């Protein structure tokens, strides 16, 4: 909202008005500027009320012993993919691109899985085969 207000003020300094096609906003008129500022104030108020309610809800949940956030670790499916990623990587038969295509995961996810499995990751060109692990 702050950015929008600054943008409208910058446009006004350049003698450019803002006219909404769907709302009664026309910053070239005093009434339009009033409506724009009212809408901006209401939006800011609503954002603050939502923030207060969210904070109160989180505090209440913490007081009841609930913990928020994503659970630590990997799901069973992700754990099996991580194990497969480790096996493929240590075999050294495929390029990283081939491995991620075969597993159906992103390259970043592939490396996250390897780190999760505490696999030593060597730096090499993605198009080349990984070094043999001993």
PyMOL commands that set and color helices and strands:
alter all, ss='L'
color gray80, all
select helices_A, chain A and resi 2-13+30-63+76-91+96-103+107-116
alter helices_A, ss='H'
color red, helices_A
deselect
rebuild
show_as cartoon
